[in-house]
Amino acid sequence: MIIGTGDLRNYGCEAIVQGTYSILKKTFPECSVFLASDNKDYDRSILPDDIHLVSYKKRFTPYRIIMGLLRRFLKIGQGSEVRMKTSIGRKFDIVLSAGGDNYCERPDHGIYNLLVDLMTIGRNTVKSGNMYNIWGGSIGPFHDPEIERTVVKNLSLTSAIFVREKKTRDYIQGFPELKDKCALVADPAFQMTPADYPFIKKENVRYVGINMSELAVGHSLDSDRISMAESKVLFAQFIDRFLDRNDNVEVILIPHVNMTGPQDDLNFLKPVLSECTHQDRIHLFPAGLGARKTKAMISQLDLLVAARMHCCVAGISTATPTLFITYSNKGKGMSNYAYGHNRYDITVYEMYDKPDSFIENMEVMLSDSTDIRTYLSAQADRFSSDSLRSGQILMDLYSRLK
């Protein structure tokens, strides 16, 4: 069972699931794959038919019903967050706790209820004699020593910790009880194949895809210095200035998370588009097409500039020159994994603090795009074998333990 990916309208979550399915079917062909699904109707429409979908949320507990009634009718409180069924792992031979940021801290150095529930699911899985694994995400660092001890103790219960970049590997290996459990592999999303998507290009026009989100800004900038609204105006100015300097370029704004609420990338991209002066040369990619069609479009770009991790993975895995906008270790780690250096990444803070450098980075990569594409194409076998290795290790572990 894959759990922790959440809503697959976050294309990064879909990419993890699609890639994991591909890995398991190539390296562990006799297994049956289950997904803890947030939206069975939507997930069924985009996933292979033989992925079994299971419910895992405790939506109708007495506590939630009472809190919901208080909020709705008496305007008391904010309701209650939906929590997970923490016994769910007992039903499966192998649990893959997946999702890029689940084992990371909140911006205030606390932890989300999501991680609390996943750790409990892990404990219950192990108590039942089944395998609990961390699958293809980033972990930490945790600044609160007590939280760190709690997380490390939980991770010590795993059969394996599959991490996707060296920064996480180095952090995990600093704990003696975890050192032998850690396997450095590539993100499962490298195994997700693009779907067909017709992308009609104009002659002699170069296409640059741009992804940005409120999440990236919120994690990185001091709101007393730059408000969220101001960040969008400034970002629009970056795009206009870039287009002023490059008259043969058109921009495609790419929402990589398309779900109602604060996570939706359109919350950032639509206001940016409305502020831009070059609207005839800027296009908003349609929301709701899913990760595979979005990856197909990205594969046809001349340059991708993105904050969402799996939007970047879609770029480098299709040999599209990709500039990482980073706000955590995972972005810098993935950029270094792809290129062997960090010249093709820039932090959100640096982007706003040094806008000329940001634009110049884009122009240099666009100028060097042929060489970068050639380099990334040569890395395709490495990306593929590194991501498949997780399935091979998992199969070997299961064979030995059972």
C-alpha positions in Angstrom: 0.0 0.0 0.0 1.1 3.5 -0.9 0.0 6.1 1.7 0.8 9.7 2.3 0.6 11.0 -1.3 -2.8 12.7 -0.6 -4.7 14.5 -3.3 -3.5 13.6 -6.8 -4.6 16.9 -8.2 -1.2 17.8 -6.8 0.7 16.5 -9.8 3.7 15.8 -7.7 1.7 13.3 -5.7 0.3 11.8 -8.9 3.8 11.5 -10.3 5.0 9.6 -7.2 2.1 7.2 -7.5 2.4 6.7 -11.2 6.2 6.2 -11.0 5.9 3.9 -8.0 3.4 1.7 -9.8 5.8 1.5 -12.7 8.8 0.6 -10.5 6.8 -2.1 -8.6 5.5 -3.7 -11.8 9.0 -3.9 -13.3 10.9 -5.1 -10.2 8.1 -6.8 -8.1 5.7 -8.0 -10.8 3.6 -10.4 -8.7 2.6 -7.7 -6.2 -0.8 -6.1 -5.9 -0.7 -2.3 -5.5 -3.1 -0.4 -3.3 -3.4 3.4 -2.9 -4.8 5.2 0.1 -7.0 7.5 -2.0 -8.3 11.0 -1.2 -10.6 11.1 -4.2 -11.5 7.7 -5.6 -13.5 9.0 -8.6 -10.7 11.3 -9.7 -7.9 8.8 -9.0 -9.7 6.1 -10.9 -9.8 8.3 -14.0 -6.1 8.8 -14.1 -4.5 5.7 -12.7 -4.0 2.2 -14.1 -7.0 0.0 -13.6 -5.2 -2.6 -11.4 -4.3 -0.1 -8.7 -6.8 -0.8 -5.9 -8.1 2.3 -4.2 -8.8 2.3 -0.4 -10.3 4.8 1.9 -8.1 5.8 4.8 -9.6 9.0 6.4 -11.7 9.1 9.6 -14.3 11.6 8.4 -17.3 10.8 10.6 -16.0 10.5 14.1 -18.1 11.8 17.0 -15.5 14.5 17.8 -15.5 15.8 14.2 -19.3 15.8 14.0 -19.6 17.8 17.2 -16.9 20.3 16.2 -18.5 20.6 12.8 -21.9 21.4 14.3 -20.3 24.0 16.6 -18.6 25.7 13.7 -21.5 25.6 11.4 -24.4 26.6 13.7 -22.8 28.4 16.6 -19.8 29.8 14.9 -17.5 28.3 17.5 -14.1 27.0 16.5 -12.7 26.0 13.1 -14.1 22.5 13.0 -11.6 19.5 13.1 -9.0 18.3 10.7 -9.6 14.9 9.1 -7.2 12.4 10.5 -6.1 9.0 9.2 -7.1 5.5 10.1 -3.9 4.5 11.9 -4.6 0.8 11.9 -4.7 0.6 8.1 -1.2 -0.7 7.7 -2.1 -4.0 9.4 -3.8 -5.2 6.3 -0.8 -5.0 4.0 2.5 -6.9 3.7 4.4 -3.8 2.7 3.5 -0.1 3.5 5.2 2.6 1.5 5.0 5.9 3.3 5.3 8.2 0.4 5.2 11.9 -0.3 7.9 14.5 -0.8 7.6 16.7 2.4 5.7 14.5 4.9 8.8 13.9 7.0 9.7 17.5 7.2 8.8 20.2 9.7 6.4 23.1 9.5 7.9 26.6 8.9 7.5 27.2 12.7 9.6 24.1 13.4 6.6 22.0 14.6 5.2 19.0 12.8 1.9 18.5 11.0 -0.8 16.1 12.1 -0.1 14.3 8.8 3.3 13.2 10.1 1.9 12.2 13.5 -0.6 9.9 11.8 1.9 8.5 9.4 4.3 7.6 12.3 1.4 5.9 14.1 0.5 3.9 11.0 4.2 2.9 10.8 4.2 1.7 14.4 1.0 -0.3 13.9 2.3 -1.8 10.7 5.4 -3.1 12.4 3.5 -4.4 15.4 1.5 -6.5 12.9 4.6 -8.1 11.5 4.5 -6.1 8.2 7.1 -3.9 6.5 7.1 -0.2 6.9 9.2 1.9 4.5 9.8 5.5 3.8 9.5 5.9 0.1 11.2 8.4 -2.1 10.8 11.6 0.0 13.0 14.1 1.8 13.4 14.0 5.5 14.2 16.8 7.9 16.1 18.6 9.2 14.2 19.0 12.4 15.3 21.9 14.6 13.3 20.9 17.7 15.5 18.2 19.5 12.4 16.5 21.1 10.6 16.3 17.7 13.8 15.0 16.1 14.2 12.3 18.7 10.5 11.2 18.1 10.9 11.1 14.4 14.2 9.2 14.5 12.8 6.6 16.9 9.9 6.1 14.5 12.3 5.8 11.5 14.2 3.2 13.3 11.2 0.9 12.9 11.4 0.9 9.1 12.7 -1.9 7.0 14.3 0.7 4.7 14.4 4.5 4.2 14.5 5.3 0.5 15.7 8.9 0.0 16.1 10.8 -3.2 18.9 13.3 -2.6 22.2 13.4 -0.8 21.2 16.2 1.7 18.6 13.9 3.2 21.0 10.9 3.0 23.7 12.8 4.9 21.2 14.0 7.5 19.8 10.5 8.1 23.2 8.8 8.3 24.1 11.1 11.2 21.9 8.9 13.4 23.7 5.5 14.1 20.3 3.6 14.3 19.3 4.7 10.8 22.6 4.5 9.0 22.2 0.9 7.7 18.5 1.5 6.7 19.2 4.4 4.3 19.2 3.8 0.5 20.0 6.7 -1.8 17.8 6.3 -4.9 16.1 8.6 -7.4 12.6 10.0 -7.1 9.9 7.5 -8.2 8.6 10.2 -10.6 11.4 9.6 -12.9 9.5 6.4 -13.9 6.3 8.2 -14.9 5.9 8.2 -18.6 4.4 11.3 -20.4 1.0 11.1 -22.1 0.4 12.5 -25.5 -0.3 16.3 -25.5 -0.4 18.3 -28.7 1.6 21.5 -28.4 1.5 23.7 -31.4 4.6 25.9 -31.6 5.1 29.1 -33.6 8.0 29.2 -35.9 11.2 31.0 -34.5 9.6 31.3 -31.1 11.3 29.9 -27.9 9.0 28.7 -25.1 9.8 29.1 -21.4 7.6 27.4 -18.8 7.3 29.0 -15.4 5.9 27.5 -12.2 5.6 29.3 -8.9 3.4 28.9 -5.8 2.4 30.7 -2.7 3.9 27.8 -0.7 7.4 28.6 -2.0 7.1 32.3 -1.2 5.5 31.6 2.2 8.4 29.3 3.2 11.1 31.7 2.2 10.2 35.4 2.6 9.6 37.5 5.6 6.0 38.8 5.2 7.0 42.0 7.0 9.5 42.7 4.2 7.5 41.5 1.2 3.8 40.6 1.4 2.3 37.8 -0.7 0.5 40.4 -2.8 3.8 42.3 -3.4 5.6 39.1 -4.3 3.2 38.5 -7.1 3.6 42.0 -8.5 7.4 41.7 -8.4 7.2 38.3 -10.1 5.1 39.7 -12.9 7.8 42.4 -13.3 10.5 39.7 -13.6 8.5 38.1 -16.4 7.9 41.4 -18.2 11.6 42.4 -17.9 12.6 39.0 -19.2 10.3 39.3 -22.2 11.4 42.9 -22.8 15.0 41.6 -23.2 14.0 38.5 -25.3 11.5 39.4 -28.1 11.5 35.8 -29.5 10.3 34.2 -26.3 6.8 33.3 -25.1 6.0 32.2 -21.6 3.7 29.4 -20.4 2.6 29.6 -16.8 2.3 26.1 -15.4 0.1 25.2 -12.4 1.4 21.9 -11.0 -1.0 21.8 -8.1 -4.6 22.2 -9.1 -6.9 21.8 -6.0 -9.2 24.1 -4.2 -7.6 25.9 -1.3 -4.3 27.5 -0.3 -2.1 24.9 -2.1 -3.5 25.8 -5.6 -0.8 27.2 -7.8 -3.4 29.3 -9.6 -3.6 31.4 -6.4 -0.2 32.7 -7.4 -0.1 32.5 -11.2 -3.5 34.1 -12.1 -2.7 37.4 -10.2 0.8 37.4 -11.8 -0.7 37.1 -15.2 -3.1 39.9 -14.6 -0.2 42.2 -13.6 1.9 41.4 -16.7 2.0 43.9 -19.6 3.1 41.3 -22.2 -0.1 39.2 -21.9 -0.1 38.5 -25.6 3.1 36.5 -25.1 2.1 34.7 -21.9 -0.2 31.7 -21.7 -1.7 29.9 -18.7 -1.5 26.1 -19.1 -4.9 24.5 -18.6 -5.5 23.1 -15.1 -6.8 19.6 -14.5 -5.0 17.8 -17.3 -2.9 15.7 -14.9 0.8 15.0 -14.4 1.4 13.0 -17.5 0.0 15.5 -20.0 1.8 18.3 -18.2 5.0 16.4 -18.4 4.5 15.9 -22.1 4.1 19.7 -22.6 7.2 20.4 -20.4 9.2 18.0 -22.6 8.7 20.4 -25.5 9.8 23.6 -23.8 13.2 25.3 -24.4 13.5 26.1 -20.7 11.6 25.3 -17.5 11.8 27.6 -14.4 10.0 25.9 -11.5 9.5 25.9 -7.8 7.5 22.7 -7.4 9.9 19.8 -7.0 8.0 17.4 -9.3 7.5 20.0 -12.0 11.4 20.2 -12.0 11.6 16.4 -12.1 9.3 16.4 -15.1 11.8 18.8 -16.7 15.1 17.0 -16.1 13.6 13.6 -16.8 12.6 14.7 -20.3 15.9 16.5 -20.9 14.3 19.9 -20.7 16.8 22.6 -19.3 15.4 23.3 -15.9 16.2 26.1 -13.5 15.2 25.1 -9.9 13.6 27.8 -7.7 14.4 26.4 -4.3 12.9 26.9 -0.8 14.2 23.8 1.0 17.0 21.2 0.9 15.1 19.0 -1.5 15.3 21.5 -4.4 19.0 22.1 -4.0 19.6 18.4 -3.5 17.6 17.5 -6.7 19.4 20.2 -8.7 22.8 18.8 -7.6 21.7 15.3 -8.4 20.6 16.3 -11.9 23.5 18.5 -12.9 26.4 17.7 -10.4 26.5 21.3 -9.3 24.2 24.1 -8.1 24.6 26.7 -10.8 21.1 26.0 -12.1 19.2 26.7 -9.0 18.3 29.9 -7.1 16.5 30.3 -3.8 13.3 32.2 -3.6 15.0 34.7 -1.4 17.8 35.3 -3.9 15.3 35.6 -6.7 13.6 38.5 -5.0 16.8 40.0 -3.6 18.8 39.8 -6.8 16.2 40.0 -9.7 18.9 40.8 -12.3 20.8 37.6 -11.5 17.6 35.6 -11.7 16.8 36.9 -15.2 20.4 36.5 -16.3 20.3 32.9 -15.1 17.3 32.3 -17.3 19.0 33.9 -20.3 22.2 31.9 -19.9 20.3 28.6 -19.6 18.2 29.5 -22.7 21.4 30.4 -24.6 23.0 27.1 -23.5 19.8 25.0 -23.8 21.2 22.7 -26.6 24.2 21.7 -24.5 22.1 21.3 -21.3 19.5 19.2 -23.2 22.4 17.0 -24.5 23.8 16.6 -21.0 20.4 15.7 -19.5 19.7 13.2 -22.3 22.9 11.5 -21.4 21.8 11.2 -17.8 18.5 9.4 -18.7 19.9 5.9 -18.0 21.3 7.1 -14.6 17.9 8.6 -13.6 16.1 5.4 -14.7 18.4 2.9 -13.0 18.6 5.0 -9.8 14.8 5.1 -9.5 14.4 1.4 -10.3 16.9 0.4 -7.7 14.4 1.2 -5.0 12.1 -1.6 -6.2 15.0 -4.1 -6.5 16.0 -3.3 -2.9 12.4 -3.6 -1.7 11.9 -7.0 -3.4 15.2 -8.3 -1.8 14.2 -7.1 1.6 10.8 -8.7 1.4 12.2 -12.0 0.2 14.6 -12.1 3.1 12.1 -11.1 5.8 9.4 -13.4 4.6 
